Structures are given as structure tokens and as C-alpha cells.
Amino acid sequence: MRFSLDNDTNHYAITSYGLDWVRVNQQEFRRSVIVTPERLVSDWPPQTFGDLVESHFAVIAGLEPEIVLLGTGVHQRFPRPSLLRPLLERSVGVEVMDTAAACRTYNIVMLEGRRVAAALLLMGE
């Protein structure tokens, strides 16, 4: 899907996505990423839902978001609550959805001016 957004080069926006890729501004990724309005983490280690461990969520917590959109691939899957501990201890809201929904939701929340992070798994299992 392709989005049409005002071209704001000061923020990272998800401009399009497919089953195993996402485009942030003009750069395409085919591996998991974390996107915030101000930061792009293109080397986020987990590639599948089964790879997720607590330290992956600690990386997200270090970005100091107020809300995290966790895109779990083609299907919505919920991680064990213990994995989310680094976020929950900081009172960060977590919304879990499939990656396509996380991409759509990220742009809406970002445009509201909120401190959002989209952690996107691009590989299905």
C-alpha cells in the first residue's frame, strides 16, 4: 500500500509497505526496523516473532516513546507479558497488531505529534 503524506523531511514517515518490506521516507527495508518520528533503527535484531526477547524491548524503551506499535508480521500475535517488562516499567503503552496495521496506525499517531515508536517485524513465520 502507498500513502500520500505531506513531504516532511524532518520526520520519519512510513510511505508504503508490502508483505515483507516497508518504505520509510524514500528508503526501503526488508528486515525488521523501529521507526519513530525522529529516529530510525534499521538494525533491530529480531526478524521473526519467535526471535523476540526482553532485550529487544529494552532497545525500544531507550527511545523514550509514550506508545509502541508492535507489528508482529502477517498475523497479530501477542508476546508474553514478561518480554514487555522494559516498556511496562516505564508506563509505555503497547499496542500489538499485524505489521500492515502498525504501519497505517504509526502515521496517524505521528501526525498527532505523539512520541510513537513502530517496531515492525517484516518476516512471517
Secondary structure, 3 states (H helix, E strand, C coil): CECCCCCCCCCCCEEEEECCEEEECCEEECCCEEECCCCEECCCCCCCHHHCCHHHHHHHHCCCCCEEEEECCCCCCCCCHHHHHHHHCCCCEEEEECHHHHHHHHHHHHHCCCCEEEEECCCCC
